[in-house]
Structure formats: structure tokens, C-alpha cells
Amino acid sequence: MKVQEIQIDNKKRYVLIDEENNTPVLPVVKYLKYLDNLGKAENTLRAYCRHLKFYFQFLEGKKM
């Protein structure tokens, strides 16, 4: 998994990408969009995305 920074309307947004099939992790995308709509700061969105990446990696490790 990796955190991808993208530019939309001259604002930085963050997306968590599953590198196995190269698709966004939809629950994380939806949650970050919700936080963005609440007006959370860019640093907050980046930190949440990074921490959710660690959480999803932990969950993947528990499956095996």
C-alpha cells in the first residue's frame, strides 16, 4: 500500500492505493473525502491517510 498525493482544484488530496491491484482503498477514500468536506487541514488529511495505511497493512498481516 502507498499514500498517493494528487492535486484537485489546486488543493492537495491524499489517496491510499493498494499496490497489489493498483486501485484506491475505497473506505479510506470515502473517509478522507468526508474529512475534507468538514474542512480539515491538509496535514491532518495526510496524517490520517498515512496512519490508515499502517492499519490496513496490520490487518493484511493478521490474515496470513
N, C-alpha and C positions, 0 to 999 in steps of 0.2 A: 504494500500500500504506500501511496505517496500523496503528499499535500501539493496540489497544483494551484498556483496563483493565476487568476485571469482578470482581465480588465473589462468592465461593463460600465458604460456611461461615465468614463473617466474615474471610476472607483475600483479599487482592488477588492476582489472577492476571492474566496478560497473554496476549493472542492477537494474532496477525498476521492482518489482514484484507486480502484482495485487493479493492480498491475497484472493479475492473473488473466483477466479477460478484458482489461483496458476500458472499464466502464466506471462511471461515478457510483459511489455508495449512496443510494437514494435516501435512506433515513437521515444520513448526515447532511446531505444537500438540502433536504426539506427543513431540518432543524436550523441550519445556518441561514437559510433564507428567512425563516421566522425571526431569528435574532436580528438580522439586518433590517427587517421591516420594523422592529422595535426601536431601531436607531442605535444599536450597539456599535462601539468603536471598532475600527479596523484591527487594532491589536487584539481586542477581545475575540473577534471572529477567527483570527489566525490561531490564537492560543487554543480556542475550543476545537478547531479543526485538528490541530496537532495532537491534542490530548485524546480526542475521539479516535484518531489513528492508532495511538498506543493501545486504547481499549479494544478496538476491533482486532488488532494483532494478538492481544492477550486471549481473546475469545477464540481466534483461529488456532492458537497453540493448545488450548484446552480440548479442542475436538480430537486431536491426534493422540 
